[in-house]
Each structure stands twice: as structure tokens, then as C-alpha cells.
Amino acid sequence: NMAKLNALASISSEMGIELSQLVMAYMLTMKGMGPVIPSSSSVKQLESNAAAGKIVLNEEQITKVKSIVKY
């Protein structure tokens, strides 16, 4: 699991976004996925979560993430 997290963190770093934002943006690309409403414990985290909704992943990024998170 740590290897998967590190690989995802590398992608998010390349994109200049937080890991949590990458995960939320990816979840929004999944067919049948409804709204993603994560909790937050601070205003900063709330703002970060909201910003994730504006991130558009291209096909290459989606494929990379999908290859990492597959079982």
C-alpha cells in the first residue's frame, strides 16, 4: 500500500496538487460515481477539497492512477 501511495504522491507532485486532490479528482472521473463529499477538519482542508472539484485529469493521468489503484 505504501508503494501505491508513493506512486500516487509522485503523480500529484508532478501536477502541483495535493494527493487528496488527485484522489478526489480521479473519483469524479469514475462512471456512476455521485458527488464526492469528503469531511474536513479545518478551513484549509475544506478549501483544498473544494479546489479538487475543478481539477480535470487527462486520459494519461487517469490511466496512470487506474494502473496504480487496481487490485
GITAQUI-V754678 format. One line per field, one symbol per residue. ss: DSSP state (H for helix, E for strand, L for the rest). phi: phi as a letter, one per 30 degrees, with the letter a starting at -180 (. if undefined). burial: I if it has 24 or more other C-alpha atoms within 12 Angstrom, else O. Layout:
ss->???
phi->???
burial->???
//
This chain:
ss->LHHHHHHHHHHHHHHLLLHHHHHHHHHLLLLLLLLLLLLLLLHHHHHHHHHHLLLLLLHHHHHHHHHHHLL
phi->.ddddddddddddddibdedddddddeddddidddcbddbcadddddddddddcdcddeddddddeddddd
burial->OOOOOOOIIOIIOOOOIIIIIIIIIIIOIOOOOOOOOOOOOOOOOOOIIOOIIOIOIOOOIIOOIOOOOOO
//
